[in-house]
Amino acid sequence: MVVQAIYGVLAHSTALLADAGHNLSDVLGLLLAWGAAWLATRRPSGHYTFGYGSSSILASLANAALLLFACGVIVAEAIGRLINPAPVAGLAVFVVAAIGVVVNGISAWLFMRGQKDDLNIRGAFLHMAADAGISAAVAVSGLVIVYTNWTWLDPVMSLLVVAVVVVGTWGLLRNSVRLALDAVPPGVDLQGIRDYLENQPGVIDVHDLHVWALSTTGNALSAHLVMPAGHPGDESIDGIVAMLRERFSMQHATLQVDLGTTEHRCAMDHLPRAH
C-alpha cells in the first residue's frame, strides 16, 4: 500500500493511488477480521453470556461496507481520469501493480480454504482477491499505455474491475445484514428442524422455534416441545440436542418441554405490527 501510494504520486497515476486507497481499506478490514477472531475465542461473561462470537458478524458487515466504499472511491477517480486525462508513467505503473498482484494473490490463497465455512474469512478472502484483480487491471493498463499511450484505458479498466468487485461483495453484504438482524443463517433448513422435532417420540407440537447466528460459524436454537406425557428424561433431550448439533449445525440449543395444558403462543406474536 505504501509503495503504491509513493509511486502513484511519482508516476502521476491516480489508478495506483486508488489501488493504494483500496488496499488501505483492506488493511483495516483484516484488522477487524483479526480482532473478531480473537474476540470469538474469549469465554462468555456475566455481561456477554453468549460470548463475543457475534463480533465476527459485525466484522464481516464492516468489511463489506469498506469494500463498497473503496469501490466508490475508485469510480470517482476513474471518472476524473476520463474527464481530465493526464500523462502516466506506464512502466512504473506496470511494475508496481505486478508486485501488488503477487502479494495480494498469495494473501488470497492463504484465506481460500477457510472462506467456505466462515463469512468473516470469506470477507477477508474477497478483499484479497479483489485487490489482486484490481492490481492486475492496473498492471495491464500500465503495460498497454507504455506501447500505445492510451491513457483512457487505465480508468476504463478500473471501472470494469469495480463492477466485478461489487457483484462479488453484494452477497457478503446481504448475508452480513441478515445475520446482524438475527435472520435464519444461510444454509439452515428451518423446516427440516421443525419436522425433526415434531417427529420425536411424545412430541405433538413445536412452537416458539427460533434460530439465529451466534457468529459467522456458530448457530443457536430455542424451541418449546409440547409433550403431554411429560419430560422424557435428560438422556432423551441430550440426544435431541446432539442431533441438532450434528445434523443441523446448531452449536447451542435450548429446549423447553410443555405439557400442553395451557395455550402457548410465541411472545413475538404479541408484538404490535408496523403500520
C-alpha positions as CSV (number, residue, x, y, z in Angstrom):
1,M,0.0,0.0,0.0
2,V,2.8,2.4,0.9
3,V,4.8,1.6,-2.2
4,Q,1.7,2.0,-4.4
5,A,0.9,5.4,-2.8
6,I,4.5,6.7,-3.3
7,Y,4.8,5.5,-6.9
8,G,1.3,6.7,-7.6
9,V,2.5,10.2,-6.9
10,L,5.8,9.8,-8.7
11,A,4.2,8.3,-11.8
12,H,1.3,10.6,-11.8
13,S,-1.0,7.6,-11.7
14,T,-4.4,8.1,-10.0
15,A,-5.0,4.4,-10.7
16,L,-2.1,3.4,-8.4
17,L,-3.3,5.9,-5.8
18,A,-6.8,4.4,-6.0
19,D,-5.4,0.9,-5.6
20,A,-3.4,2.1,-2.6
21,G,-6.6,3.5,-1.1
22,H,-8.4,0.2,-1.7
23,N,-5.5,-1.7,-0.1
24,L,-5.8,0.6,2.9
25,S,-9.5,-0.3,3.3
26,D,-8.4,-4.0,3.2
27,V,-5.8,-3.5,5.9
28,L,-8.5,-2.0,8.1
29,G,-10.8,-4.9,7.1
30,L,-8.2,-7.5,8.0
31,L,-7.6,-5.8,11.4
32,L,-11.3,-6.1,12.0
33,A,-11.3,-9.7,11.0
34,W,-8.4,-10.5,13.3
35,G,-10.0,-8.6,16.2
36,A,-13.2,-10.5,15.7
37,A,-11.4,-13.9,15.5
38,W,-9.7,-13.1,18.8
39,L,-12.9,-12.0,20.5
40,A,-14.6,-15.2,19.4
41,T,-12.1,-17.2,21.4
42,R,-13.0,-15.4,24.6
43,R,-15.2,-17.2,27.1
44,P,-18.7,-15.9,27.9
45,S,-19.0,-13.5,30.8
46,G,-21.7,-12.1,33.0
47,H,-22.4,-9.3,30.6
48,Y,-21.9,-11.3,27.4
49,T,-23.5,-14.7,28.1
50,F,-23.2,-15.9,24.5
51,G,-19.5,-14.8,24.4
52,Y,-18.2,-12.5,21.7
53,G,-18.7,-14.6,18.6
54,S,-21.2,-12.1,17.1
55,S,-18.3,-9.6,16.7
56,S,-17.4,-11.7,13.6
57,I,-20.8,-10.8,12.1
58,L,-20.1,-7.1,12.7
59,A,-16.6,-7.5,11.2
60,S,-18.0,-9.1,8.0
61,L,-20.5,-6.3,7.8
62,A,-17.8,-3.7,8.2
63,N,-15.6,-5.5,5.6
64,A,-18.4,-5.4,3.0
65,A,-19.1,-1.7,3.8
66,L,-15.4,-0.8,3.5
67,L,-15.0,-2.6,0.2
68,L,-18.0,-0.9,-1.3
69,F,-16.7,2.4,-0.1
70,A,-13.3,1.7,-1.7
71,C,-15.2,0.9,-4.9
72,G,-16.9,4.3,-4.8
73,V,-13.5,6.0,-4.4
74,I,-12.1,4.1,-7.4
75,V,-15.2,5.0,-9.5
76,A,-14.7,8.7,-8.6
77,E,-11.0,8.6,-9.5
78,A,-11.7,6.8,-12.8
79,I,-14.4,9.3,-13.9
80,G,-12.0,12.1,-13.0
81,R,-9.3,10.5,-15.2
82,L,-11.8,10.1,-18.1
83,I,-12.8,13.8,-17.9
84,N,-9.3,15.1,-17.4
85,P,-6.7,12.8,-19.0
86,A,-3.1,13.1,-17.7
87,P,0.2,11.5,-18.8
88,V,1.1,8.4,-16.9
89,A,4.4,6.6,-16.4
90,G,3.1,3.3,-17.7
91,L,6.2,1.2,-17.0
92,A,6.3,2.2,-13.3
93,V,2.6,1.5,-13.0
94,F,3.1,-1.9,-14.6
95,V,6.0,-2.9,-12.3
96,V,4.4,-1.7,-9.0
97,A,1.0,-3.1,-9.9
98,A,2.5,-6.5,-10.9
99,I,4.1,-6.7,-7.4
100,G,0.7,-6.0,-6.0
101,V,-0.8,-8.9,-7.9
102,V,1.8,-11.3,-6.4
103,V,1.4,-10.1,-2.8
104,N,-2.4,-10.0,-2.9
105,G,-2.6,-13.3,-4.8
106,I,-0.6,-15.0,-2.1
107,S,-2.7,-13.4,0.6
108,A,-6.0,-14.5,-1.1
109,W,-4.6,-18.1,-1.4
110,L,-3.9,-18.2,2.3
111,F,-7.6,-17.4,3.0
112,M,-9.0,-19.7,0.3
113,R,-9.5,-22.8,2.5
114,G,-11.5,-21.2,5.3
115,Q,-13.7,-18.9,3.3
116,K,-16.3,-21.5,2.5
117,D,-17.3,-22.1,6.2
118,D,-16.7,-18.7,7.8
119,L,-18.4,-15.5,6.5
120,N,-15.7,-13.4,8.2
121,I,-12.9,-15.2,6.5
122,R,-14.9,-15.0,3.2
123,G,-14.9,-11.3,3.6
124,A,-11.1,-11.2,4.0
125,F,-10.7,-13.6,1.0
126,L,-12.8,-11.3,-1.2
127,H,-10.8,-8.3,-0.1
128,M,-7.5,-10.0,-1.2
129,A,-8.9,-11.5,-4.4
130,A,-10.4,-8.1,-5.3
131,D,-7.0,-6.5,-4.6
132,A,-5.3,-8.9,-6.9
133,G,-7.8,-8.3,-9.7
134,I,-7.5,-4.6,-9.4
135,S,-3.7,-4.7,-9.3
136,A,-3.8,-6.9,-12.4
137,A,-6.1,-4.5,-14.3
138,V,-3.8,-1.6,-13.3
139,A,-0.7,-3.6,-14.5
140,V,-2.2,-4.4,-17.8
141,S,-3.3,-0.9,-18.4
142,G,0.2,0.4,-17.5
143,L,1.8,-2.0,-20.0
144,V,-0.6,-1.0,-22.8
145,I,-0.1,2.7,-22.0
146,V,3.7,2.1,-22.5
147,Y,3.2,1.0,-26.1
148,T,0.1,2.9,-27.2
149,N,-0.2,5.9,-24.8
150,W,-3.9,5.2,-24.4
151,T,-4.3,6.9,-21.1
152,W,-8.0,6.4,-21.1
153,L,-7.5,2.6,-20.8
154,D,-6.5,2.9,-17.1
155,P,-9.8,4.4,-15.8
156,V,-11.9,2.1,-18.1
157,M,-10.1,-1.0,-16.7
158,S,-10.7,0.3,-13.1
159,L,-14.5,0.7,-13.8
160,L,-14.7,-2.9,-15.1
161,V,-12.9,-4.3,-12.1
162,V,-15.1,-2.3,-9.7
163,A,-18.2,-3.8,-11.4
164,V,-16.8,-7.3,-10.7
165,V,-16.0,-6.5,-7.1
166,V,-19.4,-5.0,-6.4
167,V,-21.1,-8.1,-7.7
168,G,-19.0,-10.3,-5.5
169,T,-19.4,-8.2,-2.5
170,W,-23.2,-7.8,-2.7
171,G,-23.8,-11.3,-1.4
172,L,-21.4,-10.8,1.5
173,L,-23.2,-7.6,2.5
174,R,-26.6,-9.2,2.2
175,N,-25.7,-12.2,4.3
176,S,-23.9,-10.0,6.9
177,V,-27.0,-7.7,7.3
178,R,-29.2,-10.8,7.6
179,L,-27.1,-12.3,10.4
180,A,-26.9,-8.9,12.1
181,L,-30.7,-8.8,12.2
182,D,-30.9,-12.4,13.6
183,A,-32.3,-13.9,10.4
184,V,-32.1,-17.6,9.9
185,P,-28.4,-18.2,8.8
186,P,-27.8,-19.2,5.2
187,G,-27.9,-23.0,4.7
188,V,-30.0,-23.7,7.7
189,D,-33.1,-25.9,7.0
190,L,-35.6,-24.4,9.4
191,Q,-38.5,-26.5,8.1
192,G,-36.3,-29.6,8.4
193,I,-35.5,-28.7,12.0
194,R,-39.2,-28.3,12.8
195,D,-40.0,-31.7,11.1
196,Y,-37.3,-33.4,13.1
197,L,-38.5,-32.0,16.4
198,E,-42.2,-32.8,15.6
199,N,-41.3,-36.4,14.8
200,Q,-39.6,-37.1,18.2
201,P,-41.4,-39.6,20.4
202,G,-44.0,-37.9,22.7
203,V,-43.9,-34.6,20.8
204,I,-47.3,-33.4,19.5
205,D,-46.4,-29.8,18.7
206,V,-43.5,-27.4,18.4
207,H,-43.7,-23.7,18.9
208,D,-41.5,-20.7,19.7
209,L,-38.9,-22.1,17.3
210,H,-36.2,-19.5,16.8
211,V,-32.8,-19.9,15.0
212,W,-30.2,-17.3,14.8
213,A,-26.4,-16.9,14.3
214,L,-24.1,-16.6,17.3
215,S,-21.2,-15.9,14.9
216,T,-20.3,-16.4,11.3
217,T,-19.7,-20.1,12.1
218,G,-22.0,-20.9,15.0
219,N,-25.8,-21.0,15.3
220,A,-28.2,-21.1,18.2
221,L,-31.7,-22.5,18.6
222,S,-34.5,-22.3,21.1
223,A,-37.9,-24.1,20.9
224,H,-40.8,-25.4,23.0
225,L,-41.7,-29.0,22.7
226,V,-45.3,-29.9,23.7
227,M,-45.1,-33.4,25.3
228,P,-48.3,-34.3,27.2
229,A,-46.6,-37.4,28.8
230,G,-44.1,-35.1,30.5
231,H,-40.4,-34.7,30.4
232,P,-38.8,-37.7,28.7
233,G,-35.6,-37.5,30.7
234,D,-32.3,-35.8,30.3
235,E,-30.8,-38.6,28.2
236,S,-33.6,-38.2,25.6
237,I,-33.2,-34.4,25.5
238,D,-29.4,-34.7,25.3
239,G,-29.9,-36.9,22.3
240,I,-32.1,-34.4,20.5
241,V,-29.6,-31.6,21.2
242,A,-26.7,-33.7,19.9
243,M,-28.6,-34.5,16.7
244,L,-29.4,-30.8,16.3
245,R,-25.7,-30.0,16.5
246,E,-24.6,-32.8,14.2
247,R,-27.3,-32.7,11.5
248,F,-28.4,-29.0,11.6
249,S,-25.2,-27.3,12.9
250,M,-26.9,-25.9,16.0
251,Q,-24.0,-25.3,18.3
252,H,-26.2,-24.1,21.1
253,A,-29.8,-25.4,21.5
254,T,-32.3,-24.7,24.3
255,L,-35.4,-26.8,24.5
256,Q,-38.4,-26.3,26.8
257,V,-40.8,-29.1,27.5
258,D,-44.5,-28.1,27.8
259,L,-47.4,-30.4,28.9
260,G,-49.9,-28.6,26.6
261,T,-52.3,-27.9,29.5
262,T,-52.4,-24.3,28.6
263,E,-52.5,-22.3,25.4
264,H,-49.0,-21.2,24.4
265,R,-48.2,-18.6,21.9
266,C,-44.8,-17.2,20.8
267,A,-44.1,-14.0,22.7
268,M,-43.2,-12.4,19.3
269,D,-46.7,-12.9,18.1
270,H,-47.9,-10.3,20.7
271,L,-45.7,-7.5,19.3
272,P,-47.6,-4.7,17.7
273,R,-47.4,-4.8,13.9
274,A,-46.0,-1.8,12.0
275,H,-48.5,0.2,10.0
